[in-house]
Amino acid sequence: MKSTLKRYTLLALTTLGLTTLSGCKDYFDLNDNPNLISNPPLASLLSTTTQKTGLNSQRVGGITSYFVQYLASPSTASPTDTYQVTDYTGTWDAVYFGMADLSDLKRLAQQQGASEYVGAADVMLSYHLTLIHDLFGNAPFSDAFAGTTLTPKYDTAEDLYAAALNLVNEGITELSKTDSRVKLAAANDLIHKGNTAAWIKTAYALKARLLTKVSKTSAYKPADVLAAVEKSYTSNADDAQMASFQLRNPWAQIARDNANLLLDGWLSEQLVDQLNGTTYGLFDPRVEKITDKTVNGVYKGTINGQGNIGAANTIKDESYITLNSPLTGDASPLLIATFAELKFIEAEAAFRSGDKTRAYAAYLAGIQANMDKLGVASAASQTYLSNATVAVGAQNLTLDLIFKEKYVVTYLNPEAWNDARRYDYKYKNFTLPLNAALPTFIRRVAYPNGEQAKNTSNVPTEVPLSTPLWWDK
């Protein structure tokens, strides 16, 4: 294991700290940390990797949520808000550290004939690889975890995409086997509690995402997307989520920090105005489950790039990430993939295939599933769903409506940035941040300083952050 982790893990341990990357004490006590022993038990690695999958999803979401204007910085012309080149070394290292652990989990599971562990590792490895691919484009993978070089070559983004798709297919195959010599340990599986059928559904959900990502290219096949959807989630109970923390959900920590005047986690005007009725003339009750009212008794967002226009610190005259939300409370789960999102993947694919009846049914089901997930009262959700601007009928359904509603469903999830780029940021009233460093919307992030220092000869030449990735052209 030490050889595999040598390239990306040693720095990550120093940079990120064990407290950030560890979970509840039952699983991640320092004395049992699988990164400190040469032959860790599969169950320990499963705890580590399932937790990191949730945490790394949140880390990336903490970057991309500014790009899609879920969040806005309280600081004027904040680098993340305004598309400036920003150093994401911490996130890069965390994701590669996760992939190193997953590579070792897979290797050890193969040696022990533990196909269930191999399959779960494949699914999580595919997801981690997708996080890197979607942020940076080209990146190390095929040469990164063999333990033979400290300067791994970069694979093309297209090859990374193909590798992620192959991994998820391989994961489905491994998880479907019935002769695994070691069963997934339910207590150590922080995502699906050892349920292989649930892991297979998540694999198909991630496959549907991957197949949807290429909607701008000739590779997009709605029928293939729908085939994956049909083998995936059937209710909110299937969602892939992780809720084991050493202290609390990291979004909740942001909410607590904000209350203590370490300002962050302010909601963007774009999101809040969609929900509070300003943009579409319809109040969306989900806003009550996402944030709190201001001291003025309203929901108010912050303009990206403008920052706080009032006092030097918060007096709660804007809306923020809140501990009162089922998504951002202390014990709230981190959502990796959900049934509600899957219904919108289905709605888009059905719409593009010409089946508006199926598309419309999936569109409505996705809204309802998200309302239910957030705990919106039945009467409030029905009022929203029956409004003429939402209940347009199958023949009047548009891609604009599908993307509009999916934008709410993927709140804080990194997948939202992929949708925004595929949709060319055409959300109603979506504008460049004030003080934007680019003349158009951001399409990628820059390679981190740490990687440029360690792997200088292989890091690609930087291009403007407005340069689309291969699937976004």
N, C-alpha and C positions, 0 to 999 in steps of 0.2 A: 504493500500500500504506500509506503514511504516514497518509492520511486515514482509512482503515479502522481502523488500530490506535490512532488518537488517543485514543479514549475509554477503552478498557480496557487498552491495552498499555503506555503510558508509565509509569503507576503500577506496573504489574506488573514492569517491568524494574527499577525502583528497589527495590520491596519484596522481590522474590524473588531477584534477582541472576542474572546470566548463568550462573554456575556451577551453580546448582540446575536451571535449565531447559535446559541444554545437555547434549549427549551425548558419545559417543566423539569424540576429536579429529579423526578422519578426516572426520566429518560436520559438526562444530559448532565448528570453529576460528573465533575471533572475527573474523578478517579476511573470512570467508565467511558470516558470520551473516546470514541472509535478512532479519532484522528491521532491518538497518542499510543496506539498499539498496532502491531504489524498484521494481525490476523483477527479483525473484529468479528463478533458474531453477526449473522445476518439481521437478527432482530434489532440490534443496536444501530446498525446502519440504516435500517428502515425507519427508525425513529428520527434519526438525524436528517435523512433525505426528505422524508415527508414534511417535516417541519420547515426545512429550508425551501422547499418548493412553495409553500405558502408565503414565507417571509420574502423570498426573492420576487415573487409576483407583486407583493406590496412595494418593495423597493423600486421596481421599474414603474409601477403605477404612480409612485411619488414623483417621478420625473414627467411621465407622459400626461398626467392630469392637468399640468399647466399648459401643455401644448393644445389640448382639446378644450381648455377653458372650463374645466370643472373647478379648478382652484386658481387663485390669483394671489400674488405676493402682496403683503402690506407695504413693501418697500418700493418706492418709485424706481422704474427701470431696472427691476431685478433681473439678473442674467437669465434665469430659467424662464421667466415671463416673456422676455423680449428677444429670445432666440440668439443670445450671445453664446460663443463657444464656452462651454462649461466642462469642468473636469469631473467625470463620473468614474474615477478609479475605484472608489469604494463599491459601487454597484457592479462594475465589471468583475472585480475580484470576488465578490460574493457569489455571483452567478457561476463563475468558473470554479470556485471552491465547491459549489453544489454539484457541478458536473463531474469534478474529480471524485467526489464521494460516490456519485451514482455510477461512474465507470468502475470503481472498485466493488460496489455492491453487485453490479452485473457480472463482473469477472468471478467473484467468489461464489455467486449463486450458480453460475455455469459449472464451476468446478464441483459443486455439491449436488448438481442435478435438481436444483430448486427453481423450476420453470416459473412458478408464481412470482418469485422475487425477480427473476430475469425480466418478466413481462412488466411488472410495476416499475422497475428501473428504466426500462426502455421508454415507457410512457412519460415519466418525469424527465428523463434525459432529452426527449424530443421537445418537451415544453421549455426547458432551460435553453436549449439551442435556439428555439424560436424567439425567446426573449432577446438574445444577443443579435440574432439575424435581423429582427425588426428594428432594433435601435441603430446598429452600426453598418449592416450590410455584410461585407466580407469579414471573416474572422477565423481564428484558428479552431480546428476541431479534429480533423483526421489525424493530425500530427501532434495533438496537444496532450494526450493522456497515455502515451506509450512509455513514458519515463526515459526516453532516449535523447531528448534535446531540451535545452532551456529556452530555445528560440524557435518555436513551432511555426511552420509556414501558415499562410492564410489560405483558406478555401474561399472560392467565390460564393457570393450570396445565393446564387442559383443552386450550387452544390450543397450548401447548408440546408436550403429548403428541401431538396431531394432527400438529404440525410434525415431530416426531421420527419418527413413523410414515411421513409423506410422504417425508422425506429418505431413509429406508432403502429405501423402494420405488423412489424415483428412483435411488438408488445401484445397485440391482439392474438397472434398465433401462440405465443408462450402462455398467456393467461388462459387460453382456451384448452390447454393440455390438462389431462386428468391424472397424470402420473408424477406430479411434482413430489420430490422426496422430502421437501420441507414446505409446510403450509405457511402462508403469510400469518405473522403473529398479530392478532387483532389488537392487542393492547399497545403494540408498537407502531401500528399503522395509523398515523394521525390524520389521514384523509378519508379512507374508506373502511377502517376497522377490520381489515383482512378479508373484505368481500371481493372476490375476484370478478363476480358479475358486475359489480359497481365500477371496478377498474376498467373493464372492457367497455362499459358505457362511456366512461370518461375518455378512453382512447378514441372512440368514435366521435365524441364531441370535439376533441382536438383535431381529429382528421377533417371533420366538417369545416372547422375554422381554417385549417391550412388550405383546403380546396377552395374556400371562399376568398382567401387572400389574393388569389390570382384573377379576380373578376375583371381586371382591365386587360388581361392577356387572352390569347387564343387557347391557353391551357384550361381555362375555366369551363367546367362541364356541370351545369345545374343538376343533371341526373345523378352524377357521382356524389354531389353534395347531399342530395336527398336520400341516396342510398345509405350514406353514413348517418344521417339524421335518424333514419328509421331504426337503426340499431343502437341508438344512444338514449338519452334521458327521456323519461315519460312523466316525470313530476319533479317538484322542487326537492323532494326527498333524495333524489339522485345527485344533487349538486356536489361538485368537487370543492371542498372547503377545508380549512385548517384552523383550529381554535385552541391549540396548546401553546401557551406562552410562559416564559419564565416569570414575567410580571403582568403584562397586559398587551392587548392588541396595539401595534405600533401607531395606528391611526388615533387610538384613544390617547396615547402618549402625546401626540401632536395637539390634541384638544386640551389636555392638561397643561402642556407647555404654554399654549396660547393664553389660557386663563391666568398663568403666572407671568405674563408679559414677555415670554419668549415667542415672538409673534410668527405664526405660520398657520397654514390650514384655513385660510379665508376662502370662501366660495366666490367663484367668478360671477360677474353680472350676467354672462351668457347663460349659465346654467340656471341661476336663480330667476332670471326674467322668463325663461321658458316655463318654469314651474309655477311662478306666482301669478301668471295670467297676463303679464306685460306683453310678451311676444305674440302669443296666439289667442289672447282674449279668453282663456279658459284656465281656471285654477286647477292645478294638479295636486291632489292630496298627498302625493308622495313627498312633497317638500316638507311636510310636517314630520316625516320619518327620516329625513336627511339632515335637517338643520333646525335651529331654534329661531324664533322671532327676535328682532332687535329690541333695544330699549324703547323704541318708538312703536312697537307692536306690529311690525311689518317684516317681510323677508326682503333683504337687500344685499345684492352682491357687489363685489369690488371689480372695477375695470382693470383688466390685465395691462400691466405696464404703468398704470397711474399710481397705484399704491393707495395708502390711507390718505384721505383728503381732509381728515379731521384732526384730532389731537395727535401728539407724537406716539401715543399708545392707544390701545383699544378701550373704548367705553361701551362696547357692545352695540355700536350703531351700524354694524355690518353683520352679515350672517357667516358663521364659521362651521367647521367640522365640530360635531357635538358628541358628547358622551351619551346623549339621549337617543341616539340612533341605533337600530339593530345592526348597522353596518360598521359603526365606529365606537361602540361602547367598549369597556374594559375587556369583556369576555366575548365580544362579537367575533364570529369566524371571518377569516380572510377568504374571499370568494375567488376561486381559480377559474371555474367554468360553471355555468348555471343553465337550468332548464329554460328559464326566460330568455336568455341569450340565444339558446339553440332554436327556439321558436322563431326568432327573427332571422337566423341563418336560413331556416326553412322557408320563411316568408319571402326572403329575397330570392332564393333559388327557384321557388315555385313561380314567383312573379316573372323572373327572367326566362323561365321555360314556357310561359304563357298560361299557366294554370292559376288564374286570379282567384278562383274560389278557394283553392287550398291556401294560397298566399294570404288571403284575407282572414281565414280561420286561424292560421298560425299567428298572424299579426295581433289579433284580438287575444288569443291565448297567451301570447308573450306578455302583453300588458297586464292581463289578469294574474299571471304567475308572479310577475314582479310586485304587483300590489300585495299579493298574498305573502310573498317573501318578506316584505317590509312591514307587514301587519296592518295594512290599511283596512279600515272598517268596510264591510261589504257594501253598505249603502253609499259610502263615498266613492268606492271603486266603480260601482254601477252607474252613479251619476256621471262620472268621467267617461266611462266606456260608452254610454248611451248618448253623449253629446254629439251633435251633428258634425263637429270638426274632427271627431275620432271615428264615429260609426258612419263611415262614408259609403259603405256597401262595397261588394267585391269589384264591381266594374269601375268604381271611382278610386280604387286604391292606387297609390303611386309609390315609386321608390323613395320619394321625398318623405312621405309619411312613415315608411318603414325605417328609414335612417333617423328620422326625428324621434320616434319612440325608442328605438334601440339605443340612442344616445343617453337616455335616462337609465335604461336597464344596465348599461355597462359602466355606470358611475364608479370612478376610482380604479377601474380595471384597465390594465395596459392594452387590452385588445381594442379599446376605444380609439386609440391613435391610429391603428391600422384602418379602422372604419373611416375615420376622418380623412385619411389620405386617399383611400379608395373613392370616397365621395367628393374629393377635392374641396373639402371644407365648406360645402355649400349649405350648411345649416343656416336657417333664417337669422339675419342680423349678425352673423359671425364675421368679425372684422379683425384686422391685424391688431396686435397689442399696441398701445401707445409707446412711443420710443423704440419701436421694433428695429432690430439690427439688420433685418432682411427686408427686401422689397416685397416678399411674398411669404406664404406660410411655410413653416419648418417641415422638412421631409426626412431628416436624419440627425444624429448627433455625432460629435467629433470623437475620435479615438482618445481614450483617457491618457493623461500624462504618465501614469505609471506604466502603461503598456508601451507608450512611445519610448520611454527610458529603457525598459527591459528588453524590448524586441524591436529595436529601431530599424534593423535591416528589412524586416518583413511588414511593418505597418504601412498600409497603402498611403499614397499621397493624398493629403486632405483636399476635399472639394467643398464648395459652399454648402451650408446646411440646408439650402433650398433645393439641392440636387436630389431628384427622386431615386428611390431604390428601384431595382430591376422590375419589380411587380407593380410599381406605382406610376409607370409612364403611360 
